[in-house]
Amino acid sequence: MPERRVIPIAPLPLAPAGGGFRSVDPADASAAPGPAPLLKGRGTAWAIPHRFEKDAREVVDDGWGALDQRAQEEHLAPGTTVVEEHCRRILSTNDSPDIDFDVAINPYRGCEHGCIYCFARPTHSYLNLSPGLDFETRIIAKVNAAERLRETLARPGYRPLHINIGSATDAYQPVERHLGITRAVIQVLNETRHGFAIVTKSSGVERDLDLVGEMGREGLAVVYMSLTTLDSGLSRIMEPRAAAPHRRLRTIETLARAGVPVGVSASPMIPFINEPELERILAAARDAGARSAFSTVVRLPWEVNPLFQQWLDAHFPDRAERVMARIRDMRGGKDYDAEFGTRMRGTGTWAQLLRDRFEMAVKRLGYSRERQPMDMSKFVPPDPLPRARTPARPAEPTDDRQGSLF
């Protein structure tokens, strides 16, 4: 079994106050005096800072009107717990004909973005954790990912494969800002001139533009931005901690201007929820600089099914039954069908109409449907011994013109 160690990266949630959780701010004169919330088995619930503590916060703009995103997230409940994992291997072989890559690197298990439709949620069951709340709040971080990747690439006889970063859970989810595991992985790929693709719905990829931009200009990197809706209100419901739609479009523009080939994933399409926006999503991404596109329909494997239906009932009671009826139309009358070849696109009349709409839109907009070619002949095997890594670039203040939005 991989070696694991639990590390806290967010304040410990305190006792419920007014129906939720709160953090005690010692800088607030009203926080320390008076009765304090109690935690069983603890002497105090006040996380008082020591005399030498420094509060160095990152400046992060995810488009939700708060540049200091970490300060905002500290007030969310419950807090995030990260479990360090020393994995034995980091490359996962793809055995699905539906997916266009050879191997995957997923630096994290679980994802703070909280996308209700995420097909990776059931993987938390293998860890004896909930695919629901635990998937969003108990994140497994593969802290030795870069070292394991270096070892793999240094093996005699290794031949470069098409690597996808973040195929299951987002490699640029919020914890990456603090841990830098994804950046360390990309540093190894940059050093060895090994091609790779990234799939993300985070603006955090801009932090690594010094590496991704260089590789992209050499035809060794491509980024696919997942864009499910242009409606910020809907995005906040579907993907509560992912970057805002307009912020993702700005990231597409930033990457494209830096010479990085950018694609858009208009996925997943959910009938009567974001599906009506399909053509508008593709057009907006194309205007921002995306040059390739793909789209899939929503999938409801295992525990995702009841979670998704509960979510529908809570947020869209007026159309929940209609949404599920249409999903079953695409799955031969079932909520989900895992059959290779059809699980990503569905079957039946409605699924075919959706594919026709997509094909007409990408043709009209001039999108490429071919996989980005990569020159794997540039690959140089690394030294198997770990080298001193360049420290992760400190976050730089971003354009704060979005700070007044929302």
N, C-alpha and C positions, 0 to 999 in steps of 0.2 A: 504494500500500500504506500502511496506517496506520503512523505512527511508533511504534516500540517501544523501550523501554529496560528492561533487567533490573535489578531492585533486590532485595537480600536482605531478608527480614523475619524469618528464623529462623536460628539458628546453623548454620554450615556443618557438615554431617555429617562426622565424622572417620572414620578407618580402622576397620574392623570390630574389635570386641573381644568375644570370647566369642560370636560368631555374630551380633551386631547392631552398632549404632552407639552411640557414647557421646560426651557433651560433657564437656570438661575444665572443672571448676569451680575457678577460682583460689582461691576461699575455702576449698576443701578442701585441707588440708595434704598429703594423699596424692596430690593431682592434679598439682602442678607438679614435684616432685622425681622423679628416676628416669627411665627410658626413656619417651619420649613416642611416640604413634602418628605415623607419617610420612605426608605427602601429597606425591606426586610433583610436582616443580616448585614446592614451597613450602619456605621456610626453617624454618617451625615450624607445628605443628598446634594450638598453644595460643592460643586467642583471649583473650589477656590484656587486661583492661580498662585504660584509661588513668586517670590520677590524678583526672580531673575527671568521670568517668563516673558517672551516677546511674542506679540500677536502679528505675525507676518502673513497677510492674506493675499491670495492670488487675485488678479484682476481678470475676470473671465466674462465675456459677453456672449451669452447664448441667445440673445435676442428677446429676452423676456422683460427688458426694462430694468435690469439690475446688473451692473457691471461686477459688483462684488457678489458673485453667485454663491460662493461658499457661505457668506454670512446669511444669505437667504435660506440656503439649504439647512443650516444649523437649526432653524426653527421648524423644520419639517419633522414629523413623527411617523413611525419610529426611526431612530438613527440607523446608519449603515454600519455593519460589522464586516470586516475583511478577515478572511482566513488565509494565511500564507500557505501555499502548497509548493513543495519541492518536487516537481514532476519528473518522471523517468524519461519521458519523451514529449516532444512538443509538436511534431508533425502528425496530423491525422489524415489517413488516406481516405479519399472519396470513392465510394463504391456505387454512387447513384448516377445513372445516365442522364438524369434531369439537370445536373449541375455541371457547369463548364469550368471546372478546375481540377487539378490532380490531387493536391494536398491542402490542408488548412492549418492555420495557426490561430488558436483562440487563447489569448493571454488571460482571459477571465472566464469563470463559470458563473452564471447569474448575470443580471444586468440591471443597473439602477434606473435605466430609462423607463422601465415599468410598462412597456408596450403590452397591452392586454392580449394581443393576438400572437405574441411571440411563440413560434413553434419549438423553441429551445426550452421553454418552461419545464416540460416533463423530465429533463435531464437532472433537475434537482432532486427528483425522487430517488435516483441512484445513490444520492448522498444522505438519504433519510431526512431530507429537508422538503418543505412545502414548495410546490411549483407556483404557489400563489405569492403570499407576502415574502416568504424566505427568498424566493428567486430574486426579488428586488432589493432585499435588505441584507442578505448574507452572501457576500461575494467571495468567491474563491479566486485568489490571485496567484498565478503561477510565477513566482518571483524569480525562478532560475530559468525562465523561458529563453533568454538570450544565450545563456551558457549551453543549454541543451541544443539549441539551434546550431551554435558554433560547432559543437561536437558532431552533430549529424552531417553538416556540410563538409567537415574535414575528413569524413570516413573515406577510405580508399574505395574507388569505384562509384562514388556518389555522382549522379547525373542530375542536372538542374531540372526541376519540375515546376509546373505552374502553381505558385503558392498564392492562396487567398488568405488575407488577414481579416478576421472578424466575420467568419461565415456563419457562426452560430450566435454569439453574443458580441456586442459592439466593443471593439478594441479601444475606442475613445470615449467610453462612458465616464462619468464624473470622477471615479476613483483614479483613473489614469493621470489626472492632473497632479496627483500627489505621488503616485508610485512610479510612473514613467516606464513601465514594463514594455509597452508597445514601442516607445521610442528606442529602447535598448535593442529590441528585435530588429527594427528598421536599420539601426546602426550596423548590425551584423550584415544585413542584406546589402546595405550600401557599400560596406567595406569589401564584400565579395563580389559585387556587381551582379547580384542575383535578382532577377525580375520578380515582381509581386504585384498583386492587386489588393486594394482595400475597399471594403464595404462599410459605410458608416452613415449615421444620421446626426453626427456631431460636428460642430465647428472646431472642435479640438484638434483636428488634423492640421489646421493652419499653424499650430505650434511647431510642427515638424517639417515645415515647408523648406527649410534648408536642406533636408535630406530627400524628401519626397520630390521636391522641385528638380533637384539635380538628376535624380533617377528618371523622372518623367521626361525631361528633355532628352535623355539618352534612350528613350523607348524602353525603359526598364520598370516603369511603374504606371499604374492607372488607378484612379479613385472613382468609385461608384457611390454617389450620394443617394441615400434612400429618402424619397420625398413622397409622402403618402397623401398629403393634402396641402392646399394653400390657405386654408382657413385656420387661423391661430387658435380659435376657440375649440374647434374639433381636434386639433393637434394636441391641445392641453388635456383633452379627455382620452385620446387614443394613446398618446406617448408622453406622459406627464413631465418627464425630466429630460427629454431630448431637446435639441435646439429648435427654436421657433422656425416655421417655414421660411420666412423672409431671410432669416440668418443662414439657413442652409443654401438658399439661392446665392447669397453673398459669398459663401464659401466656394460654391461652384465657380463663380466669377473670379475669385482670388486665385484658385488653383489653375484655371484656364489661362489667366494672364501670366502666370508663372511658367507656362509651358507644359503643364501636367495634363495628359489626356483625361477627360472627365466624362463619366457616363451617369445616367440617372436610372434608379430602380423605382418605378412607380408601383410599389408593392408593399403590402398585399392589397388587392382591390376587394373591398367589402361591399356587397350589393346594397344599394340605397343608403350607404353611409358616405364613403369617399369615392365610390365607383363613378358617380356622375361627373367628377372632376377630372377624369383620366386625360382627356385631350388638353385641358387647361394646364395640368401639371406638366405634361410633356412640352407644351409650348413655352411655359415659363422657364423650365430648365434649359431648353434650347436657346432661349434669348440670353440666359445667363452664361452660356458657354459649353453646355453638355453636348457631346457629339455622338453618343451611343445610348441605347435605352433597352430596358427589358421590363417585363411586368409579370407578376404571378397573382393568383387568386388566394384568398384567405384559406388557411389550413387549420384544422381543429383536432390535432392528435391528442389522445389520452386526456390529461387533466385540462388542457387548453379549452376543450369543449364546454364543460360546466362553468369554467371561469368566464369564458366569452359570453355564454348565454346569460349569466348573472349580470355581467356588464351591460349587455343589451337591455335587459329588463330595467336596470337602474337608470340608464342614460337615454334610451330610445324606446320607451314602452309603447309609443304609438306605432312603431314599425318593427318591433322585435320579431313577431311571428312571421312577418313578410320577409325579413332578412333571412331567417332560418329556412323558410320554405324555398327561397331562391338558392341558398347554399346546398340544400338537399337536391335540388334540380341538377346541380353541377356534380353531385356525388352519387348518382344512381339511386337516389332516395335515402341515402345515409347521411349522417352528419359529416363523416369523413371517410375517404377511401385512400389508403396509402399506396396504391398500385403505382409502380414505376411507370413513367411515361405520361401519366395523367394527373398525378397528385399535385403538380405545380400549376396546372392550367384548367383542370376539370374536364367534364364531358357534357354533352347535350347541347341543346339549341342556345341557351343563354350563354354558356361558356364560349361557344363558337362566335356569337355576336360580339362578345367582349374582345375576343382575339381579332375579329375583323376590324373593330374600331381602333384597336391598338395598331394594327398593320397599316391602316389607312393614315393614321396620324403620323407615324414615324416616316412613312413615305413622303407625305406632304411636307413635313418639317426637315427632311433630308438627313435623318439619323442613319448612322451605320449600324448594321446588325451583326457585323463580324467581331470576333474577339480581338482585342488589342494585341497585335503581334509584339513579341519580345525577343530580343537577340540574346539567347541563352549562351551563345559562344563567348560572351564577355566574362562569364563566371570564372572566378579565381578562388580555389579552395583556401579556406582560412587556416591560420595557425591554430592547431587544436588547443593550445594553451590559452587561457583567458588573458586578454590584454586589458590594460587600463582603459576604461571607457571614458569617453568625453562626457562630462556632466551634462545632464539634461538642461537645455536652454531655459533660463528663467522666463516666466511668463512676462510679456511686455504689455503695457497698457494698450488697449485696443481703442478704436474709434468710439467715443462715447456719445455719438449723436443719437444712438438708439436708446440712451438712458432715460429719455422722457416718454418713451412709448409705453402703452398699457398702464 
